[in-house]
Amino acid sequence: SDFIPMDILNSLTQIPAPPTREQLGPPSKHKKLRPIEQVILTGHRPANVWNYPKGREKLKHLVEQPPCLCGAGKDISFLYDAVQEKQSPEVTKTLEKIPASVEREIQALDGSSQIPDTLLPSEYHIVKNPGVMGLEFHDEKYTTYVHDHEDHLTVFPSMKPSGRQEVLKLKHAMASLLARAGADDDGKELTGPTQIHNLLELVKKEQNIYNVCFNEIIRQVTVECTERGELLADLRRRYSGLLDRIPRQVKSLHQEVIAQRALDRRLTEELVRFKASISALTGELASVKAHDREVTQQAIEAQRNLEEALHESEKNASLLSEYHGLYELQRNRLQAQIGSLTEERDLWGSAAYTLALKVTDKHSLNTAKKLHLCEKAWAKLARHFAIFLSEKDSIQVNTLLLPGILLLAQDNFMRIPAIISLNLEPNNAKRIKPFMICLVFANDSLETDVTIPSQKFISDLSEDMKAWEEVFNQEAERFTGEVLLAREDELYHMNKQVDKWTDVALKVFGRHQTPEGERWPQHIEMKELN
């Protein structure tokens, strides 16, 4: 709202005043536009057409996009947030004397504690740019009013005819507003956070100007011919209906094509029935030709792929040989550099050591000699202990990693779960189930048949009972006999072997610590296992 003067806005939104006596008379040869005068806002009575719903319906395009000065509109300014800026009052240059009573009241107000509305600083307050809605009407019995808004133009557009003077005034006003906004000035420097903000600010200014001008032009055209706007709306509706009918026509054409294909399929089936033998031979010949063509195409494609693969392999082989040669050269060069650096390091080390010995002998530095001897002794002692610990660790680890012991333990660990799975209750039930069926059958036979059994039945029952006794003895042996003792003995030996391993591991981990001086995590695990 800082780039649209109020006098221009008022002249574009108010009913033009009638011409004065000085303005009447014959026009002069050279027409000059009079300067824009300050128009005083007065409440004019709106045109009578706005009091009727049908009239408002015909002229609804004049009230859908009213001019707005609150910083928002039907443009692209909603893409970013606008920071709410508070306008500070202008500082008066002259100092006015304040009465004593007023001064005391001001001091009392300043001294009173006030609770702020929010704890956020004012520079972080964000204000959204809302959109502009159309004018809202309030119908009464004999007239219609418009709901007021803070910065919206909440008056009905004027329906009074206008002349060329208003059009020229609007043209010059638009040109001056665009020039003031800098729409045609490419070299104007824009100060904004980003380029998109600069672009949006410029577009917002231009759209506000165009919005005002379009509203005035539409009002002038509508006053002259309302049917022209209705014709444009009808044309838009017709174009929308035309674009809506296109998918329907395509769908109907698709259905016709499907129906035609079904009819062609029926005719083809009838033709095949009349010419069965010829079609069969023709089909076989066509299938053979198609198969031959497909096989030929596959062979050609396979040959082409093989040639490409051979060419690629040759290329890769040559590239690999080149890379190998380059790698060998680089390796030889690095080895030579490492050798030279090692020789230089040894040379400098020996030179420094010799120089230190000579300086020590020259100046009779007994402390340095003692330190040198202590260093050699400590190094020798540390090497001795390191060798001793490594030998002891290797001996104990080798006792753990003997091939025979590992294979035997692995075999036992795999064999025991398999034996346990075989001796589970479901497997035992499967072995006993056939005998249980025979026992139930014999019991039923003895209960139903009260006669003396035959000799054959008695002999069969005796054999079955012997077999049952043998199976039951085997099942009892699994849980109480030598098998159970053997399994317990194997588990005891396995547990003993695991205890030996954990003891050796605890000894090895106890002799070593982490660089931080703490125990290794595996030491705690072995301690839990033991």
Backbone torsions as a table, in degrees:
resi	resn	phi	psi	omega
1	SER	NA	1.3	-177.5
2	ASP	-89.6	-4.3	-178.3
3	PHE	-116.2	2.5	175.3
4	ILE	-112.0	107.4	-179.9
5	PRO	-62.9	148.6	-179.2
6	MET	-67.1	-33.4	-179.1
7	ASP	-66.6	-38.1	178.7
8	ILE	-70.5	-41.0	179.2
9	LEU	-63.1	-41.6	179.3
10	ASN	-67.1	-38.2	179.7
11	SER	-68.4	-27.2	-180.0
12	LEU	-86.1	-18.4	-175.4
13	THR	-110.6	-6.8	-179.3
14	GLN	-104.4	162.8	177.4
15	ILE	-70.2	129.1	179.8
16	PRO	-61.8	140.3	179.7
17	ALA	-73.3	151.5	179.1
18	PRO	-66.3	151.0	-179.0
19	PRO	-65.3	144.7	178.1
20	THR	-84.8	178.8	-179.2
21	ARG	-68.1	-33.1	179.6
22	GLU	-68.5	-29.0	-178.5
23	GLN	-80.0	-18.9	178.8
24	LEU	-76.8	155.8	178.7
25	GLY	120.9	178.3	-178.4
26	PRO	-68.8	144.1	179.1
27	PRO	-71.0	151.0	178.5
28	SER	-81.5	168.7	-177.5
29	LYS	-69.5	-41.7	180.0
30	HIS	-109.2	111.5	-179.6
31	LYS	-83.2	135.3	176.8
32	LYS	-127.2	137.6	178.2
33	LEU	-76.5	131.4	176.3
34	ARG	-75.7	149.0	178.2
35	PRO	-63.3	151.1	-179.2
36	ILE	-69.6	124.3	-178.7
37	GLU	-92.1	156.4	177.3
38	GLN	-72.6	122.8	-178.5
39	VAL	-101.7	129.2	179.8
40	ILE	-87.2	128.4	-179.3
41	LEU	-68.6	122.3	177.4
42	THR	-131.4	149.0	-179.7
43	GLY	-80.7	98.2	178.4
44	HIS	-88.1	151.3	177.3
45	ARG	-75.9	128.6	-179.9
46	PRO	-68.9	165.0	179.4
47	ALA	-63.2	153.8	-175.0
48	ASN	-69.3	-20.2	-177.0
49	VAL	-67.8	-23.7	-178.3
50	TRP	-74.8	-12.0	179.8
51	ASN	-82.6	-3.9	-176.3
52	TYR	-118.7	135.5	-178.7
53	PRO	-61.4	-37.5	-179.2
54	LYS	-65.9	-40.9	177.5
55	GLY	-64.2	-42.0	177.4
56	ARG	-64.9	-33.2	178.3
57	GLU	-65.5	-39.3	178.5
58	LYS	-68.7	-33.0	-175.7
59	LEU	-106.8	28.5	-176.2
60	LYS	-69.2	-20.9	179.4
61	HIS	-70.1	-13.8	178.4
62	LEU	-84.0	-17.7	-175.9
63	VAL	-114.8	2.6	-179.3
64	GLU	-76.5	-31.3	-178.5
65	GLN	-129.1	77.4	179.3
66	PRO	-75.3	150.9	175.6
67	PRO	-63.7	142.3	-176.3
68	CYS	-134.7	138.2	-179.6
69	LEU	-113.7	12.6	-176.6
70	CYS	-89.6	12.6	176.4
71	GLY	89.3	12.1	179.9
72	ALA	-140.7	161.9	179.3
73	GLY	-175.5	-176.6	179.4
74	LYS	-85.1	67.2	179.6
75	ASP	-136.6	-161.2	-177.7
76	ILE	-98.1	17.8	-179.9
77	SER	-72.9	-10.2	178.9
78	PHE	-78.0	-2.6	-176.8
79	LEU	-72.9	-18.0	179.0
80	TYR	-138.3	163.7	-178.6
81	ASP	-86.7	143.4	177.8
82	ALA	-102.6	130.9	178.8
83	VAL	-80.1	130.7	-178.5
84	GLN	-75.7	118.8	-179.0
85	GLU	-105.9	129.0	177.4
86	LYS	-93.6	125.6	179.7
87	GLN	-79.4	122.6	179.7
88	SER	-81.3	141.9	179.7
89	PRO	-66.3	149.0	-179.8
90	GLU	-68.1	139.9	-179.5
91	VAL	-83.8	123.5	179.8
92	THR	-76.3	140.1	-179.1
93	LYS	-76.9	-30.7	-178.8
94	THR	-93.1	140.8	179.1
95	LEU	-92.8	126.0	178.4
96	GLU	-102.6	143.4	179.6
97	LYS	-79.6	133.2	-178.4
98	ILE	-101.3	133.4	177.4
99	PRO	-63.3	160.9	-177.2
100	ALA	-66.4	-37.9	-179.8
101	SER	-65.8	-42.6	178.8
102	VAL	-65.6	-38.5	180.0
103	GLU	-65.1	-39.5	177.9
104	ARG	-64.6	-38.9	178.2
105	GLU	-64.4	-40.8	179.3
106	ILE	-64.2	-42.6	178.3
107	GLN	-64.2	-37.2	178.0
108	ALA	-65.4	-39.6	178.6
109	LEU	-67.5	-40.1	179.3
110	ASP	-66.9	-34.0	-178.0
111	GLY	-75.7	-24.5	-179.2
112	SER	-69.8	143.2	179.9
113	SER	-81.0	130.3	179.0
114	GLN	-118.1	137.6	178.8
115	ILE	-87.8	124.7	-179.4
116	PRO	-70.1	157.1	179.5
117	ASP	-71.2	-31.3	-178.2
118	THR	-148.9	156.4	178.6
119	LEU	-89.3	-9.5	-179.7
120	LEU	-76.8	141.2	175.9
121	PRO	-62.8	157.0	-175.8
122	SER	-68.6	-26.6	-178.4
123	GLU	-72.6	-11.2	178.9
124	TYR	-102.2	7.2	177.7
125	HIS	-77.9	127.9	-177.7
126	ILE	-112.8	133.7	179.2
127	VAL	-118.5	127.2	178.2
128	LYS	-80.1	145.1	173.8
129	ASN	-85.8	106.7	179.8
130	PRO	-77.2	164.9	176.2
131	GLY	-86.0	162.5	179.7
132	VAL	-97.7	125.9	176.2
133	MET	-94.9	167.0	178.1
134	GLY	-70.8	171.9	178.9
135	LEU	-66.7	138.0	178.1
136	GLU	-102.3	133.2	-174.1
137	PHE	-102.3	153.4	175.0
138	HIS	-132.6	105.1	-176.7
139	ASP	-84.6	132.9	170.4
140	GLU	-114.9	-166.7	-172.9
141	LYS	-69.8	-43.4	-173.6
142	TYR	-118.1	-4.5	-177.0
143	THR	-152.6	174.1	-179.2
144	THR	-129.3	133.2	180.0
145	TYR	-115.4	164.1	178.3
146	VAL	-112.5	135.5	177.7
147	HIS	-66.8	134.9	-177.3
148	ASP	-75.7	154.6	175.6
149	HIS	-138.4	158.9	-174.4
150	GLU	-63.7	-49.3	-176.3
151	ASP	-124.4	0.0	177.4
152	HIS	-76.2	155.2	171.8
153	LEU	-80.6	101.0	-173.6
154	THR	-105.7	46.0	173.1
155	VAL	-126.3	154.2	178.5
156	PHE	-70.3	139.9	175.6
157	PRO	-60.4	144.9	-178.2
158	SER	-72.7	140.2	178.1
159	MET	-105.8	16.8	179.9
160	LYS	-83.5	133.4	179.8
161	PRO	-60.5	148.3	-179.7
162	SER	-121.6	162.1	-177.5
163	GLY	-113.0	-165.8	-178.1
164	ARG	-68.8	-27.3	-178.6
165	GLN	-61.5	-42.3	179.4
166	GLU	-67.5	-36.0	179.5
167	VAL	-66.3	-45.0	178.7
168	LEU	-65.0	-39.6	177.6
169	LYS	-62.4	-41.4	178.1
170	LEU	-64.5	-38.5	179.6
171	LYS	-63.8	-49.0	-179.9
172	HIS	-66.8	-35.5	177.7
173	ALA	-64.5	-42.2	178.9
174	MET	-64.5	-41.4	179.5
175	ALA	-63.4	-43.5	179.9
176	SER	-66.5	-38.7	179.0
177	LEU	-66.3	-41.6	178.1
178	LEU	-65.2	-39.6	178.2
179	ALA	-65.8	-39.3	179.2
180	ARG	-67.5	-36.8	179.4
181	ALA	-74.4	-16.2	179.5
182	GLY	78.9	33.8	-178.6
183	ALA	-70.9	-36.5	-177.5
184	ASP	-98.2	1.1	-178.0
185	ASP	-95.2	99.4	-179.0
186	ASP	-74.1	-25.4	-177.9
187	GLY	-88.2	4.6	-179.0
188	LYS	-72.1	133.4	-179.6
189	GLU	-85.2	124.5	-179.4
190	LEU	-103.6	131.9	179.9
191	THR	-109.5	107.6	180.0
192	GLY	-151.2	170.1	179.3
193	PRO	-61.6	-44.7	-178.8
194	THR	-140.3	173.0	178.5
195	GLN	-67.2	-35.3	179.9
196	ILE	-66.9	-33.3	176.6
197	HIS	-67.7	-41.2	176.9
198	ASN	-61.6	-44.1	179.6
199	LEU	-64.0	-43.9	-179.3
200	LEU	-65.5	-36.7	179.2
201	GLU	-66.2	-42.9	178.7
202	LEU	-66.4	-42.7	178.8
203	VAL	-64.9	-36.2	179.0
204	LYS	-64.4	-42.6	178.1
205	LYS	-62.6	-46.8	-179.3
206	GLU	-63.3	-41.0	-177.9
207	GLN	-68.2	-33.5	175.1
208	ASN	-64.0	-41.1	178.3
209	ILE	-65.1	-46.6	179.9
210	TYR	-63.7	-33.9	-179.9
211	ASN	-63.6	-44.4	178.9
212	VAL	-63.9	-45.4	-177.3
213	CYS	-67.0	-42.2	179.9
214	PHE	-65.0	-37.7	177.7
215	ASN	-62.2	-40.9	-179.7
216	GLU	-69.0	-41.9	-179.6
217	ILE	-64.8	-44.3	179.4
218	ILE	-62.7	-38.9	178.6
219	ARG	-63.1	-43.5	-179.1
220	GLN	-65.4	-41.0	179.9
221	VAL	-69.0	-38.8	-179.5
222	THR	-66.5	-34.8	177.8
223	VAL	-63.6	-37.6	-179.5
224	GLU	-75.7	-43.5	-176.0
225	CYS	-151.0	106.5	178.8
226	THR	-73.6	-31.8	-176.9
227	GLU	-65.8	-22.4	179.3
228	ARG	-65.8	-40.6	174.7
229	GLY	-65.1	-40.4	177.3
230	GLU	-63.1	-37.4	178.8
231	LEU	-63.8	-42.5	178.2
232	LEU	-63.6	-40.3	176.8
233	ALA	-63.6	-39.7	178.5
234	ASP	-64.8	-40.0	177.7
235	LEU	-62.0	-42.7	178.7
236	ARG	-62.5	-42.1	179.9
237	ARG	-64.3	-39.4	178.7
238	ARG	-63.6	-43.0	178.9
239	TYR	-63.9	-39.2	177.1
240	SER	-63.4	-42.0	177.2
241	GLY	-65.1	-36.7	177.9
242	LEU	-63.4	-45.6	178.6
243	LEU	-66.5	-25.9	178.2
244	ASP	-77.7	-28.4	-179.0
245	ARG	-78.6	-18.0	-176.6
246	ILE	-63.1	-49.2	178.1
247	PRO	-61.1	-34.7	179.3
248	ARG	-66.2	-41.8	178.6
249	GLN	-64.3	-40.3	178.7
250	VAL	-63.9	-39.2	178.9
251	LYS	-64.8	-43.1	178.6
252	SER	-64.6	-39.5	176.8
253	LEU	-63.3	-38.6	177.6
254	HIS	-62.9	-41.2	178.4
255	GLN	-64.6	-39.2	177.2
256	GLU	-63.9	-39.4	179.2
257	VAL	-65.3	-40.6	178.5
258	ILE	-63.0	-42.8	179.1
259	ALA	-64.0	-40.6	179.0
260	GLN	-65.0	-37.6	177.6
261	ARG	-65.6	-39.8	177.6
262	ALA	-62.9	-41.5	178.1
263	LEU	-63.9	-42.4	177.7
264	ASP	-62.8	-36.5	178.6
265	ARG	-64.8	-41.5	177.8
266	ARG	-62.9	-44.2	179.7
267	LEU	-64.0	-36.9	178.8
268	THR	-66.7	-39.8	177.5
269	GLU	-62.7	-41.1	177.3
270	GLU	-64.0	-40.2	179.0
271	LEU	-66.1	-36.4	178.6
272	VAL	-67.3	-35.1	178.1
273	ARG	-64.9	-39.4	179.8
274	PHE	-71.7	-31.0	-176.3
275	LYS	-121.9	61.1	-175.3
276	ALA	-68.1	-49.4	-175.8
277	SER	-65.0	-45.5	-178.3
278	ILE	-65.4	-41.6	-179.6
279	SER	-65.9	-35.8	179.3
280	ALA	-64.0	-48.5	178.9
281	LEU	-63.1	-41.4	179.2
282	THR	-64.4	-38.4	178.4
283	GLY	-65.5	-42.3	178.6
284	GLU	-62.9	-43.9	179.3
285	LEU	-63.0	-42.0	179.6
286	ALA	-64.9	-39.8	179.0
287	SER	-64.9	-40.6	178.2
288	VAL	-63.2	-45.1	179.2
289	LYS	-63.0	-41.7	179.7
290	ALA	-64.3	-42.0	178.9
291	HIS	-64.7	-41.7	178.2
292	ASP	-62.7	-43.7	179.5
293	ARG	-63.8	-40.5	179.9
294	GLU	-66.6	-42.8	178.7
295	VAL	-63.9	-41.5	178.4
296	THR	-62.4	-43.9	179.0
297	GLN	-63.1	-40.5	178.0
298	GLN	-65.4	-39.0	178.4
299	ALA	-64.7	-42.4	178.7
300	ILE	-63.5	-42.7	-180.0
301	GLU	-65.3	-40.8	178.6
302	ALA	-65.1	-39.8	178.0
303	GLN	-64.3	-41.4	178.5
304	ARG	-64.0	-42.7	178.8
305	ASN	-65.0	-37.4	178.6
306	LEU	-64.9	-42.2	178.2
307	GLU	-62.9	-42.6	178.3
308	GLU	-64.0	-39.6	179.5
309	ALA	-65.9	-41.0	178.0
310	LEU	-63.9	-43.6	178.9
311	HIS	-62.6	-41.7	179.8
312	GLU	-67.3	-38.6	179.0
313	SER	-66.1	-41.1	176.8
314	GLU	-62.1	-42.3	179.2
315	LYS	-63.5	-43.5	-179.8
316	ASN	-66.0	-36.2	179.0
317	ALA	-64.9	-44.6	178.3
318	SER	-64.3	-41.3	178.9
319	LEU	-65.1	-37.9	178.8
320	LEU	-66.3	-40.4	178.4
321	SER	-64.6	-39.3	177.6
322	GLU	-64.7	-43.7	178.1
323	TYR	-63.0	-37.8	179.7
324	HIS	-64.3	-43.9	177.8
325	GLY	-62.9	-42.8	178.0
326	LEU	-63.1	-39.8	178.6
327	TYR	-64.2	-41.4	179.3
328	GLU	-63.6	-42.6	178.0
329	LEU	-61.9	-45.2	179.5
330	GLN	-63.7	-39.1	179.8
331	ARG	-65.5	-44.3	179.0
332	ASN	-62.8	-40.3	-179.9
333	ARG	-64.9	-43.4	179.4
334	LEU	-66.3	-39.0	177.6
335	GLN	-63.8	-39.5	177.9
336	ALA	-64.5	-41.8	178.2
337	GLN	-64.1	-41.6	179.2
338	ILE	-63.4	-41.1	178.9
339	GLY	-63.3	-43.8	179.6
340	SER	-65.4	-40.8	178.4
341	LEU	-64.8	-38.4	178.5
342	THR	-65.4	-42.1	178.2
343	GLU	-63.6	-42.5	178.5
344	GLU	-63.5	-41.3	179.5
345	ARG	-62.6	-45.3	179.4
346	ASP	-64.1	-39.2	-180.0
347	LEU	-63.7	-47.4	179.4
348	TRP	-65.5	-38.0	178.9
349	GLY	-64.3	-45.9	179.5
350	SER	-65.5	-37.6	179.2
351	ALA	-65.4	-43.7	179.1
352	ALA	-64.2	-40.7	179.8
353	TYR	-64.1	-44.9	179.0
354	THR	-63.5	-41.5	179.6
355	LEU	-64.1	-40.4	178.6
356	ALA	-63.9	-40.3	178.2
357	LEU	-64.5	-40.9	179.9
358	LYS	-65.9	-41.0	178.8
359	VAL	-64.2	-39.1	179.5
360	THR	-64.1	-43.9	179.0
361	ASP	-69.0	-35.1	-176.1
362	LYS	-67.5	-45.3	-174.5
363	HIS	-100.0	6.4	177.5
364	SER	54.8	53.9	-180.0
365	LEU	-86.4	92.5	-177.2
366	ASN	-67.8	-37.3	180.0
367	THR	-62.1	-42.8	178.9
368	ALA	-63.6	-38.7	178.2
369	LYS	-63.7	-44.2	179.1
370	LYS	-62.4	-41.1	177.9
371	LEU	-62.2	-39.6	179.3
372	HIS	-64.5	-43.3	179.1
373	LEU	-66.5	-40.5	177.6
374	CYS	-63.4	-38.6	179.0
375	GLU	-61.4	-44.8	179.2
376	LYS	-63.2	-41.7	-179.2
377	ALA	-65.2	-44.1	179.5
378	TRP	-64.1	-41.1	179.2
379	ALA	-63.3	-41.9	179.5
380	LYS	-66.1	-41.5	179.7
381	LEU	-65.8	-41.9	179.2
382	ALA	-64.8	-39.6	178.0
383	ARG	-64.6	-39.4	179.3
384	HIS	-63.4	-46.5	-179.8
385	PHE	-66.6	-37.5	178.7
386	ALA	-63.3	-42.6	178.5
387	ILE	-65.6	-40.5	-179.2
388	PHE	-63.5	-45.3	-179.8
389	LEU	-66.6	-40.2	-179.9
390	SER	-65.6	-39.7	178.0
391	GLU	-65.0	-42.1	180.0
392	LYS	-65.2	-42.4	178.3
393	ASP	-63.5	-41.6	-178.9
394	SER	-66.0	-37.5	178.9
395	ILE	-64.4	-45.8	-178.8
396	GLN	-67.9	-38.4	179.0
397	VAL	-68.7	-36.3	178.3
398	ASN	-65.5	-33.8	175.8
399	THR	-64.7	-30.4	177.4
400	LEU	-76.0	-35.0	-171.9
401	LEU	-98.6	26.3	175.3
402	LEU	-64.7	134.7	-176.2
403	PRO	-60.4	-40.7	-177.7
404	GLY	-65.3	-42.8	-178.6
405	ILE	-66.7	-42.6	-179.4
406	LEU	-64.0	-44.6	-179.6
407	LEU	-65.1	-40.8	179.7
408	LEU	-64.6	-43.4	179.3
409	ALA	-65.3	-39.6	178.2
410	GLN	-63.8	-41.4	178.4
411	ASP	-63.1	-41.6	179.7
412	ASN	-66.5	-42.8	-179.3
413	PHE	-64.6	-29.7	178.7
414	MET	-86.1	-28.2	-175.7
415	ARG	-80.9	-37.4	-177.3
416	ILE	-62.9	-47.5	177.7
417	PRO	-61.3	-35.0	178.8
418	ALA	-65.2	-41.7	179.0
419	ILE	-65.3	-40.0	179.8
420	ILE	-64.7	-40.3	179.0
421	SER	-65.2	-32.1	177.9
422	LEU	-71.7	-30.6	-177.2
423	ASN	-91.8	15.0	178.8
424	LEU	-70.3	165.4	-175.6
425	GLU	-63.4	-40.2	178.5
426	PRO	-59.9	-39.1	179.2
427	ASN	-66.9	-39.6	177.2
428	ASN	-63.3	-39.6	179.2
429	ALA	-64.7	-36.2	178.5
430	LYS	-64.4	-38.9	-178.9
431	ARG	-71.1	-32.3	-176.4
432	ILE	-88.7	-17.4	-173.6
433	LYS	-58.6	-45.0	179.6
434	PRO	-59.4	-39.4	179.9
435	PHE	-68.9	-33.4	176.7
436	MET	-65.1	-37.3	178.6
437	ILE	-65.0	-43.9	179.1
438	CYS	-63.6	-38.9	-180.0
439	LEU	-65.1	-40.5	178.6
440	VAL	-65.8	-39.3	179.7
441	PHE	-64.7	-42.3	179.9
442	ALA	-66.2	-39.8	178.8
443	ASN	-63.2	-43.0	178.6
444	ASP	-63.6	-38.7	-179.2
445	SER	-66.1	-41.3	-179.8
446	LEU	-68.6	-32.7	-179.6
447	GLU	-75.3	-36.3	-176.9
448	THR	-83.2	-36.1	-176.9
449	ASP	-99.8	112.0	-177.4
450	VAL	-95.1	0.5	179.4
451	THR	-78.7	169.2	178.8
452	ILE	-70.4	126.0	-178.9
453	PRO	-68.7	158.0	-179.5
454	SER	-78.6	167.1	-179.7
455	GLN	-65.9	-35.5	-179.6
456	LYS	-66.3	-41.4	180.0
457	PHE	-64.6	-38.4	-179.8
458	ILE	-67.8	-40.9	179.5
459	SER	-66.3	-42.2	178.1
460	ASP	-63.1	-41.7	179.6
461	LEU	-64.7	-36.2	178.0
462	SER	-65.7	-43.3	178.2
463	GLU	-62.2	-42.3	-179.8
464	ASP	-63.9	-39.8	-179.4
465	MET	-67.6	-35.2	175.1
466	LYS	-64.3	-42.6	178.3
467	ALA	-63.9	-40.5	178.7
468	TRP	-63.5	-40.8	-179.4
469	GLU	-63.5	-39.0	179.0
470	GLU	-65.1	-43.7	179.6
471	VAL	-64.4	-42.0	-179.7
472	PHE	-66.0	-36.2	176.9
473	ASN	-64.5	-40.6	177.8
474	GLN	-62.8	-42.8	179.0
475	GLU	-64.8	-38.5	178.5
476	ALA	-68.8	-33.1	179.7
477	GLU	-65.0	-31.1	-179.3
478	ARG	-65.0	-27.9	-174.1
479	PHE	-106.3	-16.6	-175.0
480	THR	-130.4	-7.9	-171.5
481	GLY	-102.2	-148.5	-177.0
482	GLU	-66.7	-29.5	-179.1
483	VAL	-61.6	-44.4	179.8
484	LEU	-64.0	-41.8	179.0
485	LEU	-64.4	-38.9	179.1
486	ALA	-64.2	-42.5	179.5
487	ARG	-64.5	-41.3	179.0
488	GLU	-64.7	-38.2	178.6
489	ASP	-64.4	-42.9	178.1
490	GLU	-62.1	-43.3	178.7
491	LEU	-64.2	-36.4	178.8
492	TYR	-64.5	-45.4	178.6
493	HIS	-63.9	-40.3	178.3
494	MET	-63.4	-43.0	178.2
495	ASN	-63.1	-38.9	178.5
496	LYS	-65.0	-40.8	178.6
497	GLN	-64.4	-41.0	178.1
498	VAL	-63.9	-38.4	177.5
499	ASP	-63.3	-39.9	177.1
500	LYS	-61.7	-44.8	-179.8
501	TRP	-62.0	-44.4	-179.1
502	THR	-66.5	-34.9	177.2
503	ASP	-64.0	-45.1	179.0
504	VAL	-64.1	-42.0	179.6
505	ALA	-63.9	-39.4	177.5
506	LEU	-63.9	-38.7	178.1
507	LYS	-65.4	-42.9	-178.9
508	VAL	-66.1	-45.9	-179.5
509	PHE	-69.4	-27.5	178.9
510	GLY	-70.3	-26.6	179.4
511	ARG	-81.9	-10.3	-176.5
512	HIS	-126.0	149.7	177.9
513	GLN	-133.9	164.3	177.5
514	THR	-73.0	164.4	176.9
515	PRO	-57.3	-23.6	178.3
516	GLU	-84.3	-2.3	-179.9
517	GLY	84.9	19.6	-179.3
518	GLU	-110.1	170.9	177.3
519	ARG	-74.4	151.9	175.3
520	TRP	-72.6	149.3	177.7
521	PRO	-61.0	-31.2	-179.6
522	GLN	-68.4	-23.9	178.0
523	HIS	-64.4	-40.5	178.7
524	ILE	-67.1	-39.4	179.7
525	GLU	-65.0	-43.9	178.3
526	MET	-64.0	-35.5	178.9
527	LYS	-66.2	-36.3	176.8
528	GLU	-69.9	-34.9	179.5
529	LEU	-70.9	-33.9	-175.2
530	ASN	-77.9	NA	NA
